[in-house]
């Protein structure tokens, strides 16, 4: 039987940021080194709190601005 790994808060935030940036569930799983079913369950079960959504949106805007300036 395989052991499982719970996502940390940081990994959860990373999942939602990567999803918002357009990555597929498979790509997100590869990026944070977990099974794709873990990502699927996370996205199905949990919505990030409003504070996290605002932080993610802010980070995404900052990354977009940096990429546009490069």
C-alpha positions in Angstrom: 0.0 0.0 0.0 1.3 3.4 -0.9 1.6 6.2 1.6 0.0 9.4 0.8 1.1 13.0 1.1 -1.1 15.8 2.2 -0.6 19.1 0.3 0.8 21.9 2.4 -0.8 25.3 2.3 2.0 26.5 0.1 1.4 23.6 -2.4 -2.3 24.4 -2.4 -1.7 28.0 -3.2 0.7 26.9 -5.9 -1.9 24.5 -7.4 -4.5 27.3 -7.7 -1.9 29.8 -9.1 -0.8 27.3 -11.7 -4.4 26.4 -12.6 -5.2 30.1 -13.0 -2.3 30.5 -15.3 -3.8 27.9 -17.6 -1.8 24.7 -16.8 -3.5 21.4 -17.0 -4.0 19.1 -14.0 -1.3 16.8 -15.4 1.2 19.7 -15.8 0.5 21.0 -12.3 1.0 17.5 -10.8 4.3 17.2 -12.6 5.4 20.6 -11.4 4.8 19.9 -7.7 5.6 16.2 -7.9 2.3 14.7 -6.9 -0.1 12.3 -8.6 -2.6 13.9 -11.0 -5.5 12.5 -8.9 -4.2 14.5 -6.0 -4.6 17.7 -8.0 -8.0 16.6 -9.3 -9.3 16.0 -5.7 -7.8 19.3 -4.5 -9.5 21.3 -7.2 -12.8 19.4 -6.7 -12.9 19.6 -2.9 -11.3 22.9 -1.9 -11.7 26.5 -3.1 -9.0 28.8 -1.8 -10.2 31.3 0.8 -10.9 34.8 -0.5 -7.6 36.1 0.9 -5.7 33.4 -1.1 -7.6 34.2 -4.2 -6.7 37.9 -3.9 -3.1 37.0 -3.3 -3.0 34.6 -6.3 -4.6 37.3 -8.5 -2.1 39.8 -7.3 0.9 37.5 -8.0 -0.5 36.5 -11.4 -0.8 40.2 -12.3 2.8 40.8 -11.2 4.1 37.9 -13.2 2.2 39.0 -16.2 3.6 42.5 -15.9 7.2 41.2 -15.6 6.8 38.9 -18.6 5.3 41.7 -20.7 8.3 43.9 -19.9 10.9 41.3 -20.8 
